[in-house]
Amino acid sequence: MKKLTGSLPFRLLVAVVLGICLGLLAESPKMLGFIPSEAFMQVVLTAKNLLGSLITFCVPLIVIGFIAPSITRMKSNASRMLGVALILAYVSSIGAAFFSMGAGYAIIPNLSIITDPEGLRPLPELLFHLSIDPVMPVMSALVFSVLIGLAATWTQAKAITAILEEFQSIVLAIVTRVIIPVLPFFIGGTFCGLAYEGSITRQLPVFLVVVLIVMVGHYIWLALLYGLGGLYAGKSPLEVLKHYGPAYLTAVGTMSSAATLAVALNGARKSPVLRRDMVDFGIPLFANIHLCGSVLTEVFFVMTVSKVLYGSLPSMGSMVLFCLLLGVFAIGAPGVPGGTVMASLGLIISVLGFGNEGTALMLTVFALQDSFGTACNITGDGALTLMLTGYAEKHNIVQGTAL
């Protein structure tokens, strides 16, 4: 029970419920009979704005801290099979993204989403506005990360590589000790404001439907991956999939690829159609770089949130760019709950133009269903390992010489 109540999704759920309740109470002229509602909302919105600025400030640091070291780390395992694995992971992720994007354009306009702001209660002005500007734009951070990571591998710069590894540890400490602890307060304040103005109570059923749609999308994508893996390798994908039940349930319960890795390895090793060397190489690698379920979820959610808050879906050009870059960001996503959306906050802000309300909604709905996205990621790793097995056999790579 203590483990459940201390988890991020539980804290976010409590923050959402409390925020909505306080926002609804604040609709009365005097909150609880002694606190003026407008003064209360001014304090809440000012605090939320400060926390939002802090999170935005950390986004470029997260990009550099996880993308650059990921690139240098890949070089230490340089081989043909590594290149194949990276291509498979990236293609699967952006394929899931484009699949989700197409479903979003087809399904979301038909959902009962109220986009007319008429009747919403105006929010009071902030007590003060303090802007904490990021050290650099997000796209600059991405380009810097890629260039510094590649250059460090080309020149075998051991000192810079060590610095990047240490910087990643520093950023991860910022994420786990600063960003994640303040998230419930930021999200609680956001939902308090949305409830106060009346928009969140109108759209809550929509998000419940969207979560179910996304879960169906996970199963469709897994079926496609295993079907393609079986066709390419010339082996039955069911001989892999049937061993993934424990791993799927573990991922749902833990929301952690790292915590599920041992179970996934054990299941994959039981499959008679997977080569042992490909399992030992592919499963741990894909657990860190293959996030098809999380990417699929995030794309559908950003489109839904855009429709709910801003009245329209993002343009096709913006979504294509977002999907292509999201695959890169997912490879370097931090290993924390909601790590994919955390790493890609910069894309959500810079490419799609989301404000604090949009990012707060994304962080919340993503984290609350993150367990199913993680389960899809882990289960999809088996299909990619089947493809690796097929590649090794087609190219006569002898067991034990792939790396």
C-alpha positions in Angstrom: 0.0 0.0 0.0 2.8 2.4 0.9 4.4 1.7 -2.5 1.1 2.5 -4.3 0.5 5.8 -2.4 4.1 6.9 -3.0 4.0 6.4 -6.7 3.8 9.4 -9.1 0.5 8.4 -10.8 -1.2 8.1 -7.4 0.1 11.5 -6.3 -1.0 13.0 -9.7 -4.4 11.5 -9.3 -4.7 13.0 -5.8 -3.5 16.3 -7.1 -6.1 16.2 -10.0 -9.0 15.4 -7.6 -8.0 18.0 -5.0 -7.4 20.6 -7.7 -10.9 20.0 -9.3 -12.6 20.1 -5.9 -10.9 23.3 -4.8 -11.7 24.9 -8.2 -15.3 24.0 -7.9 -15.4 25.3 -4.3 -13.8 28.5 -5.5 -16.8 29.2 -7.7 -18.7 30.5 -4.7 -18.0 34.2 -3.8 -16.3 33.2 -0.5 -14.5 29.9 -0.5 -15.6 27.8 2.5 -17.2 31.0 3.8 -14.1 32.9 4.8 -11.6 33.0 1.9 -12.5 35.2 -1.0 -12.5 33.0 -4.1 -10.7 35.5 -6.4 -7.9 36.0 -3.9 -7.5 32.2 -3.5 -7.4 31.7 -7.2 -4.8 34.5 -7.6 -2.5 32.7 -5.2 -3.0 29.3 -6.9 -2.5 30.6 -10.4 0.6 32.6 -9.4 2.2 29.5 -7.8 1.2 27.4 -10.8 2.9 30.0 -13.1 6.1 29.9 -11.1 6.2 26.1 -11.2 5.5 26.1 -14.9 8.4 28.5 -15.5 10.7 26.2 -13.5 9.7 23.2 -15.5 10.1 25.0 -18.8 13.6 26.2 -17.7 14.7 22.6 -17.1 13.5 21.3 -20.5 16.7 22.1 -22.5 18.8 20.6 -19.7 16.8 17.4 -19.9 17.3 17.3 -23.7 21.0 17.7 -23.5 21.4 15.5 -20.4 19.7 12.5 -22.1 20.2 12.8 -25.9 23.9 13.5 -26.0 25.0 10.7 -23.5 22.7 8.3 -25.3 24.6 8.9 -28.6 28.1 8.5 -27.0 26.9 5.3 -25.2 25.9 3.7 -28.4 29.4 4.0 -29.9 30.8 1.8 -27.1 28.8 -1.1 -28.6 29.4 -0.1 -32.3 28.6 -3.0 -34.6 26.4 -3.8 -37.5 23.7 -5.3 -35.3 23.6 -2.2 -33.2 22.9 -0.1 -36.3 20.1 -2.5 -37.3 18.6 -2.4 -33.8 18.6 1.4 -33.7 16.9 1.5 -37.1 14.3 -1.0 -36.0 13.6 0.9 -32.8 13.3 4.3 -34.5 11.2 3.0 -37.4 8.8 1.3 -35.0 8.5 4.4 -32.9 7.8 6.8 -35.7 5.6 4.2 -37.4 3.5 4.1 -34.2 3.5 7.9 -34.1 2.2 8.2 -37.7 -0.3 5.5 -37.1 -1.6 7.4 -34.0 -1.5 10.7 -36.0 -3.7 9.2 -38.7 -6.1 7.8 -36.1 -6.2 11.1 -34.4 -7.2 13.0 -37.5 -9.9 10.4 -38.2 -11.3 9.9 -34.7 -10.8 13.0 -32.7 -13.1 15.3 -34.8 -15.9 12.8 -34.2 -15.6 12.9 -30.4 -17.9 15.1 -28.4 -15.4 17.8 -27.6 -16.8 21.2 -26.7 -14.5 23.8 -28.2 -16.7 26.9 -27.7 -15.3 28.9 -24.7 -18.7 30.6 -24.3 -19.9 30.4 -20.7 -16.5 29.9 -19.1 -15.7 31.9 -16.1 -12.7 34.3 -16.5 -9.6 33.7 -14.4 -8.4 36.4 -12.1 -5.1 38.2 -12.9 -1.8 36.9 -11.3 -0.5 38.6 -8.2 2.8 38.9 -10.0 4.5 37.4 -13.0 8.1 36.0 -12.7 9.5 34.5 -15.9 12.4 32.0 -15.6 13.8 31.9 -19.2 15.5 28.6 -20.4 19.3 28.8 -21.0 18.6 28.1 -24.7 15.7 27.3 -27.1 14.7 23.6 -27.2 15.7 23.1 -30.8 19.1 24.6 -30.1 19.5 22.1 -27.3 18.5 19.2 -29.6 21.0 20.2 -32.3 23.7 20.8 -29.7 23.1 17.4 -28.2 23.3 15.5 -31.5 26.4 17.4 -32.6 28.3 17.1 -29.3 27.4 13.4 -29.0 28.5 12.5 -32.5 31.7 14.6 -32.3 32.6 12.9 -29.0 32.2 9.5 -30.6 34.1 10.5 -33.8 37.1 11.8 -31.8 36.9 9.2 -29.0 36.8 12.1 -26.5 36.9 10.2 -23.3 36.8 13.3 -21.1 33.8 14.9 -22.8 32.0 11.5 -22.8 32.6 11.2 -19.0 31.4 14.7 -18.5 28.2 14.0 -20.5 27.6 10.9 -18.4 28.0 12.8 -15.2 25.8 15.6 -16.5 23.1 13.1 -17.2 23.3 11.9 -13.6 23.0 15.6 -12.5 20.0 16.1 -14.8 18.3 12.9 -13.6 18.7 14.1 -10.0 17.0 17.4 -11.0 14.2 15.5 -12.6 13.7 13.1 -9.7 14.3 15.5 -6.9 12.9 18.8 -8.2 10.6 18.3 -11.3 8.7 15.2 -10.2 8.1 16.4 -6.6 6.7 19.7 -7.9 4.6 18.2 -10.6 1.6 17.3 -8.4 1.4 20.9 -7.2 1.7 22.3 -10.7 -0.9 19.9 -12.1 -3.2 20.5 -9.1 -3.1 24.2 -9.7 -3.8 23.8 -13.4 -6.8 21.6 -12.8 -8.0 24.0 -10.1 -8.0 26.8 -12.7 -9.7 24.6 -15.3 -12.4 23.6 -12.8 -12.8 27.2 -11.7 -13.5 28.4 -15.2 -15.7 25.3 -16.0 -13.8 23.6 -18.9 -12.5 20.5 -17.2 -15.8 19.2 -16.0 -17.1 19.4 -19.6 -14.3 17.3 -21.0 -13.6 14.6 -18.4 -15.6 11.9 -20.2 -13.6 12.6 -23.4 -10.3 11.7 -21.8 -11.7 8.5 -20.4 -12.8 7.5 -24.0 -9.4 8.6 -25.3 -7.5 6.3 -22.9 -9.6 3.3 -24.1 -8.9 4.3 -27.8 -5.2 4.4 -27.1 -5.1 1.0 -25.4 -6.8 -0.5 -28.5 -4.1 1.3 -30.6 -1.4 -0.5 -28.5 -2.8 -3.9 -29.4 -3.2 -3.1 -33.0 0.5 -1.9 -33.2 1.7 -5.0 -31.4 -0.2 -7.2 -33.8 1.4 -5.4 -36.7 5.0 -5.6 -35.2 4.7 -9.3 -34.5 3.1 -10.0 -37.9 5.9 -8.3 -39.7 8.5 -9.9 -37.4 7.1 -13.4 -38.2 7.0 -12.7 -41.9 10.6 -11.4 -42.1 12.1 -14.1 -39.8 10.0 -16.9 -41.3 9.0 -18.0 -37.8 5.8 -18.1 -35.8 5.4 -14.8 -33.8 3.1 -16.6 -31.4 6.1 -18.6 -30.2 7.5 -15.3 -28.9 4.3 -13.5 -27.8 3.0 -16.4 -25.7 5.9 -16.0 -23.3 5.3 -12.3 -22.7 2.3 -12.5 -20.4 4.3 -12.2 -17.2 6.4 -9.3 -18.6 3.2 -7.4 -19.7 1.6 -7.8 -16.3 4.8 -6.8 -14.5 5.1 -3.6 -16.7 1.5 -2.7 -15.9 2.2 -3.1 -12.2 5.5 -1.4 -12.0 5.4 1.2 -14.9 9.1 0.6 -15.3 11.0 -0.9 -18.2 14.0 -1.4 -15.9 11.9 -3.3 -13.3 10.4 -5.5 -16.0 13.7 -6.2 -17.8 14.5 -9.4 -15.9 11.0 -10.8 -16.5 11.2 -9.9 -20.2 14.6 -11.6 -20.5 13.4 -14.7 -18.8 10.3 -14.9 -21.1 12.2 -14.2 -24.3 14.8 -16.9 -23.5 12.0 -19.5 -23.3 11.0 -18.8 -26.9 12.4 -21.5 -29.2 12.4 -19.2 -32.3 14.7 -16.5 -30.8 18.4 -16.8 -30.9 19.9 -16.5 -27.4 22.6 -14.1 -28.4 20.0 -11.8 -30.0 17.9 -12.0 -26.9 20.8 -11.1 -24.6 21.7 -8.2 -26.9 18.3 -7.0 -28.1 16.0 -7.1 -25.0 18.1 -4.9 -22.7 18.9 -2.5 -25.6 15.3 -2.2 -26.8 14.1 -1.7 -23.2 15.9 1.7 -23.3 15.4 2.9 -26.9 12.2 1.3 -28.1 9.2 3.2 -26.8 6.5 2.5 -29.4 3.6 2.4 -26.9 4.6 5.6 -25.2 5.1 7.4 -28.5 1.7 6.2 -29.8 0.0 7.4 -26.6 1.7 10.8 -26.6 0.8 11.6 -30.2 -2.9 10.8 -29.7 -3.0 12.7 -26.4 -1.3 15.9 -27.8 -3.9 16.0 -30.6 -6.8 15.5 -28.1 -5.4 18.2 -25.7 -5.0 20.6 -28.6 -8.6 20.1 -29.6 -9.9 20.5 -26.0 -7.8 23.5 -25.0 -7.1 25.3 -28.3 -10.2 24.4 -30.3 -8.4 22.7 -33.3 -6.0 19.9 -34.1 -2.4 20.8 -34.9 -1.6 21.3 -38.6 -0.4 18.3 -40.6 3.1 19.8 -41.1 3.5 20.4 -37.3 2.4 16.9 -36.5 4.8 15.3 -39.1 7.7 17.2 -37.7 6.6 16.4 -34.1 6.4 12.6 -34.9 9.8 12.5 -36.6 11.6 14.4 -33.8 9.7 12.4 -31.1 11.3 9.2 -32.2 14.7 10.8 -31.5 13.7 12.2 -28.2 12.2 8.8 -27.1 15.6 7.1 -27.6 17.1 9.4 -24.9 14.1 9.5 -22.6 14.9 9.3 -18.9 14.0 6.2 -17.1 11.3 7.7 -14.8 7.5 7.5 -14.9 6.3 9.6 -17.9 9.9 9.8 -19.1 8.9 10.0 -22.8 6.6 13.0 -22.4 9.1 14.6 -19.9 11.9 14.4 -22.5 9.7 15.7 -25.3 8.2 18.6 -23.4 10.3 20.9 -25.5 8.7 19.6 -28.7 5.2 20.0 -27.2 6.0 23.6 -26.4 8.1 24.7 -29.4 6.6 22.6 -32.3 3.0 22.4 -31.2 2.9 25.7 -29.2 1.4 24.4 -26.0 1.1 26.6 -23.0 1.2 25.6 -19.3 -2.3 24.2 -19.3 -1.5 22.0 -22.3 1.7 20.7 -20.8 0.0 20.0 -17.5 -2.8 18.1 -19.1 -0.3 16.1 -21.1 1.8 15.2 -18.1 -1.2 14.1 -16.1 -3.1 12.0 -18.6 0.1 10.4 -19.9 1.3 9.5 -16.4 -2.0 8.1 -15.3 -1.9 5.5 -18.2 1.8 5.2 -18.4 1.7 1.5 -17.2 -0.1 0.4 -20.4 2.3 2.3 -22.6 5.3 0.7 -20.8 3.7 -2.7 -21.2 3.3 -2.1 -25.0 7.0 -1.0 -25.2 8.2 -4.1 -23.4 6.1 -6.5 -25.4 7.1 -4.9 -28.7 10.7 -5.6 -27.8 10.1 -9.3 -28.5 8.9 -8.5 -32.0 12.0 -6.5 -32.8 14.2 -9.2 -31.3 12.5 -11.7 -33.7 13.4 -9.3 -36.5 17.0 -9.2 -35.3 17.1 -13.0 -35.2 15.8 -13.1 -38.8 18.5 -10.6 -39.9 21.3 -12.5 -38.2 20.2 -15.8 -39.9 19.7 -14.2 -43.3 23.2 -12.6 -43.2 24.9 -15.7 -41.8 26.1 -14.1 -38.6 27.4 -16.8 -36.3 26.1 -16.9 -32.8 28.4 -14.9 -30.4 30.0 -12.8 -33.2 27.3 -10.2 -33.7 28.8 -7.6 -31.3 
